Amino acid sequence: MPRKNCLVAPVIKWVGGKRQLLDDLAPLFPKQRVSFYCEPFLGGGAVLFKLQPSTAYVNDINPELIQMYEVIRDNVEELIIALGEHPNEEEHFYRIRDWDRDREQYEQLTKVQKVARLIYLNKTCYNGLFRVNNAGEFNTPFGHYKNPNIVNAPILKAVSTYFQKAQLTFSSVDYAEVLANITKKETFVYLDPPYDPVSDTANFTGYTKGGFDRSEQIRLRQCCDELNRRGIKFMLSNSATDFIKEQYKAYNITIVKAKRAINSNAMKRGEVDEVVVRNYV
């Protein structure tokens, strides 16, 4: 592990982000030597940025998210300039949000313009909720925040420097493909999939088109079984439903309390139980 930079931190808010759980997760990371890190559901990257491994394979099924990380690595100064062109104004917000309604025109944008749009919308939309409709169009409303930190240059530059110094491989493919390609025994895999819903109305998979139902949860558990068979350490976060606890009953399960701030009903925000599953002590 290289020396860690405290400015290397999540750039955007993401559904299920682990920043507020890092103090609970850190004692559960492997104590034995780890030479390679893998995260198939990267999201906001809080765990990656906490560990700051020198060699890692990180993935997310959302290609816009992975494009954001690649632009931060390769074009951070251009990105900072582009972000500075977006004011915190409602009319501007909806004009920028609607860019993806015309797909042909949207594809003419540069990568930097697309990433600046993503970060700007994330910083100024309601509750920082990245959500798309069935057509793949961003549809979260304006957040009416007084002073959102749209251009966080110190964080962007720190993350860019880390990405450039480390040996990181980015991809946007199915998580099973990522896990099947792991061959090194001294690998640590952290899995933070879309959570099993705690109620019929709690399911949220709107950050990409498609979904992650219980058949996907079972497929993921089967992938974890295969990792375990190959002697590869993994840690997984999920909601503490009876279904998930039954799926992973063969492994070590720790219950942690997570504060959930993303809910359209403010009365339903608060602490919820989550499981941390490990195949090691």
C-alpha angles and dihedrals in degrees: 000000000000121000107288123241114212090210090065097097141130113305096202139024112256134188108264093010114176102214094108091047098051094101089056095044099045096072088052097056115108114280093202123084115290119192099175133036127203130187115176095180101045102168111155091351099230094148093044090052092046093053097033093195118198092224124034147147112216128181143174129181089225104087093195090060093051090046088055092056092047092051091048088053097045108025109022097141092052089047093053090052092048092050090052089062093065116084124201094251127132097225092049091046094057092044091054092041090056094056091097093055088082102051095185091053092042091056089057091065119099120248090252092054092049093049093046087053092051094050093043093051091046092052096046106031124096111291092343089278115164103205133157131191126232090280091057093251121143106247109170113124128239114285102214093220116167100220115004115181096242096161108042095171098171092055094043092050093046092051090047091052091049092049091050095049098043126069100244127167115201125198141162106211139114112301092235090062090053093050093045090058095056110109106155115098093208091064125123115205121197115194122195105167128172103290128251103254115254090211140014090263098041100077115119123179099141098120088087136017110268127031149250110238131171093279086060090048089054092047089052092050089051089053089051090051088054092050089051092049089053092050096248117145117235138177122195133191124205142141116288097245121148088245094057094043089052092049092054101033090122091064139062110279124195122185117220132180115240128189111224114202099169109089129114087225109065090200089065095055115101144082120341132175118255130181126229109201122198135176091205137055 
